[in-house]
Every structure is written in C-alpha cells, then in structure tokens.
Amino acid sequence: MWWKILGVVLMLYTIIAGMLIPLSPATAFIDADKTDTGTRLEMTVHGYNTHYTQADDLRVWLKRDTTGYALCANEINPISDNKMSVAFDLPNRVSYFDGATDFALVIDGGTKDGYSVLPSAVSINQLPTRANMEESCAINSLNQRAGITFPFRNILEESIRSLYFHVPLWFAMMLLMLISVIHSVRYLSSNNLLFSTKAAAYARVGVLFGILGLITGAIWAKHTWGAYWSWDVKQNTAAVAVLIYMAYFVVRDSFDDLDKQARISSVYNIFAFAALIPLLFVLPRMADSLHPGNGGNPALGSNDLDNTMRMVFYPGVIAMMLIGAWIANLLWRINWLRLKRLSNF
Amino acid sequence: MQLVHDIFVLLRKEAILEWRQKYAIGGILLYVLSTVFVVYIAFVRVDAKTWNVLFWIIMLFASINAVVKSFVQENSRRQLYFYTLAHPTAIILSKILYNTLLLGLISILTFAAMSFFTENMVKEVGLFALILFLGSMGFSIAFTFIAAIAAKANNSATLMAIMSFPVVIPILLTLVKLSANALRLITDTSYWRDISILLAIDVILLTLVIILFPYLWRD
C-alpha cells in the first residue's frame, strides 16, 4: 500500500516540479556572426527568460576563449525584457595572429538574472595592423542568479524537461522486463500458472512503457535532432526490444492449452531476455550515437546533469518504476481472476 | 562420454535422413542460387557495401528456411521415441551441430554464387572464413532453438520468422560490421572485440538452450 502512495506522490512531484520550475535566464541567440577588427560591431541580443529592462546593472563583454582577453561593450540599450541592442567599438588588434578568432558573449544581468555565457558568439577577423594590443577589460564581480532553475541549453530549450519522463520510462521498462523474466524462471521451476500470469503482465506493461519511451523519444528527437527517427543505434535497439516482446505475446496467444502456453512462453521469455542484454547494453556502446553517453556526447555525468535536475530526475525514475509495478500488479490480478473463473466452468 | 556418443549417433541420423530426402537440401541450395540470381538481375551492378548487406540478408533468409524444418519433419511419435532413447541435451546439441554444418555449407555456396556473378569482393579471406563459421554457429544456435519452440505451435512458419528476427539482430549487426572489415570497407584494428562479442553471444545463447530445452520437449 505505502509504495503505491509513494509512487503517486513522487509522480505528482516530478510532474509539478519538472513542468513548473523555470529555465535559467540565458542568451538564446544574437544577430551578429562575423566581423573585422577596427569596426563598430552592433548586434541585437535575444535573451530567454531574461529581464533586461529590470536589470539594475547590465554589463556585456566579448571574451576570447583561449586567452581570456575581453572587450567591454560601449553601448547597451535594453529594448524589452528579452531583447537589447549592444554595440562594441572593436580595437585594431584583438589577437597577435591574423585571421579569425572566436569570442564568447558574456552578459551580466544584475542580481535578478545572474550572468550567462554564449560560447563562440562572434568570430572577429584580425586584419593586418601595426597597432598594439590594448589592455583587457576586466570581467569582475559577476552576479549569480537567485532561485531554483533548470539550465538553459541552446538546442534543448524547454525540451530539457523531457528528461524527467523519457529516461525514467526506459529505466522502468528494464525493471519490469527483469521482474517478468524472474517470474518466468519461477514458473519453470514450480509449474504454478500464477507466475506465468505475472510474467506476462509485467512484460505487457514493460512493452507499454517501451512504446511510450519510443514516442516521447521521437518527439524529443524531432525538436533537438530535427527528425522523429534518425536511425540512431539506441532508437533501433529499443525498437527491436519492443519487437521481441511483441513476439512473446504472439507466442503466448498461439497456444490454447494453458500449461503448454505458460511453459513455452516462459522459455521464450528467458531466451529473448538473454538476447536483449547485448542489444541494450553492449551494441549501443560500440557504435556512435546521437544519444548522450555515446561518441563523446554528454550523459548523466557531473557536467551535464546539474543538481536541480537530479532532484527531479531521480524521484522521477523511482515514481515511474513504482507506477509501472502498480499497473502490472493490477493487470496480473485481473488476469488471474479471469483464469480462475474460466477453470471453474 | 555417453552424451558425446549420443550426439554423434544423432548427427549421423540427421545426415542419413538428409541424404534420403535429397529434395530438402536441394531445395535450399536452389533457393540460394535463385535468390542470388534474382538479386543480381535486379541490381545489375553491386558495389562492395551493397554486396556485404545482400550477402547477410540472403544468408538470413536461407538459414531460416533451412533450419525451420529441423523439428517439423519428425512427427511427434518419432520424437517421443528419440526422447526415450537419448538425453534432450544430446538431441538439441546434435541438431545445433548439424545445422551449423548445414549453414556453413549454405554460406560457402552463397559466397561462391555471389563471387561467380561478380568479382570476389572479399579482401581478407581468412577473416571472412572465420566470420562465416561464427555466423553459421550463431544463426544455428538461435534458429534451432526457435524452431523447437515454433514446432510446438500450429502456425510454425510465421511464428519462426516473428520470433527469430529480433533475437538474431545483435548477431546479424555484429556480423555485418565484421565482414565490412573483411571487405576492407572499414579498417577497424580492434575487430577482435567484435569477434569476442559474437562468441559471448553464442556462449550465452548456447548455455540457455542447454538449460531451457529440457523444459521445452516434454508434453
């Protein structure tokens, strides 16, 4: 009983916290790209969740990533909360070498927004010149934003919230499949039809979660990767995993004799689960993937999942597992009652 | 020792049965030849990358067709007779061994037919032979067991296809990657890792087959 309540509470917490906590104020994009030294660089900065007009002390820099050399903005005019125009009078020398150099845009939005960085915002082309390097404009006393927020990532934007639902679905699916296969083993060692009924119910909910995982993943992929299906290795293996369990249900349904059905579907369940392990845990690690954790992409490591997200993600995983177990629990009890009623006639 | 003896007796039985029903193996070989022929007529020109994929797809379908009859061809009374004579492990191992040999033969024939119609695309013959052997073994283990399951049901051909495709995909993907190495489409110096994965999958599936088969045959 307690675990069902816990599941519901955690799920409600995940939905409320996951959907309501805002993204941190950040620079979304700017309308400048390339320029030369010695010119005036004017740009419109588009912020996300920012409060430019309310900022007590708005400061903007261009900072060279490699050396830390920085330029102060000469003019800053907030147009609206999410928009401001910024102008730099670029000096004749920003680099000791001729050619293009990348500069990041650093914006300090005062005590309310805190500071944000847009990496590789502008590429400045160093023209040949005799001028000397001017002194770097110091970036100091940056404000930290207040309050709880989720990080803003340029490609992800609001879709970063999918993490609390898409990833837990897979974790829960794996747990349900594991419980299912354990019940299949128990059926083979005891010949008690109850275990076979349980195994089928857990597999069924597992497949439901797998399909939901594929759908949520496809929607997320449409936003970040540009297509619903990118033939990514994890997408493929996940689809095959769902196919395997579809086959399990076909096997189950193709027998009329209950004992035969239970025995043969249990055997196939164990065999399929063994085939699933290399599919889900070995092959995706061998290939490049768009998913985090593969081919140099970020994963659930310390750099990529900040502490606020952890506070929602881990409860989300537990909630999804508990809710899945609950649904499966109801399902096998219904199926078991149905089976008993049939055998009474 | 009894087990090994049984396996060899059963293996001989399989070979004799196959020899008496020549149409079965002849049918499979003709199937491979026809498929290769049709594929080349349709494609006209085949580059190495397509060759690699086509080879394994033809192998996949030919293997399923070859293995599906393993348990269907013997009626249930004769099977019961076998089970009174030999241990189920001996029966499944002999079938797997026999099917490995059969699939090895089919793969060599597919390779020969495909090389005959265009030039030989395989650059590293030793590696390719090893891949063919490992592939035949993996296909044989997975398909023989699935055929044993499917034979218990009425619509066994459909069931065989549904059950075996997803299970065999890890093996197939690793095989395609490895043989791309043998065709020098990619140069991967650490292909031993793929081979060990293939071997690991084979060992896991074989262990499970030996454990699970006794549950399967008793009716």
Boltz contact constraints between the chains, C-beta under 6 A:
constraints:
  - contact:
      token1: [A, 188]
      token2: [B, 215]
      max_distance: 6.0
  - contact:
      token1: [A, 240]
      token2: [B, 166]
      max_distance: 6.0
  - contact:
      token1: [A, 240]
      token2: [B, 169]
      max_distance: 6.0
  - contact:
      token1: [A, 243]
      token2: [B, 166]
      max_distance: 6.0
  - contact:
      token1: [A, 244]
      token2: [B, 166]
      max_distance: 6.0
  - contact:
      token1: [A, 247]
      token2: [B, 162]
      max_distance: 6.0
  - contact:
      token1: [A, 247]
      token2: [B, 163]
      max_distance: 6.0
  - contact:
      token1: [A, 250]
      token2: [B, 162]
      max_distance: 6.0
  - contact:
      token1: [A, 254]
      token2: [B, 153]
      max_distance: 6.0
  - contact:
      token1: [A, 264]
      token2: [B, 149]
      max_distance: 6.0
  - contact:
      token1: [A, 264]
      token2: [B, 152]
      max_distance: 6.0
  - contact:
      token1: [A, 267]
      token2: [B, 212]
      max_distance: 6.0
  - contact:
      token1: [A, 267]
      token2: [B, 215]
      max_distance: 6.0
  - contact:
      token1: [A, 267]
      token2: [B, 216]
      max_distance: 6.0
  - contact:
      token1: [A, 268]
      token2: [B, 149]
      max_distance: 6.0
  - contact:
      token1: [A, 271]
      token2: [B, 208]
      max_distance: 6.0
  - contact:
      token1: [A, 274]
      token2: [B, 204]
      max_distance: 6.0
  - contact:
      token1: [A, 274]
      token2: [B, 208]
      max_distance: 6.0
  - contact:
      token1: [A, 275]
      token2: [B, 167]
      max_distance: 6.0
  - contact:
      token1: [A, 278]
      token2: [B, 170]
      max_distance: 6.0
  - contact:
      token1: [A, 278]
      token2: [B, 201]
      max_distance: 6.0
  - contact:
      token1: [A, 279]
      token2: [B, 170]
      max_distance: 6.0
  - contact:
      token1: [A, 283]
      token2: [B, 170]
      max_distance: 6.0
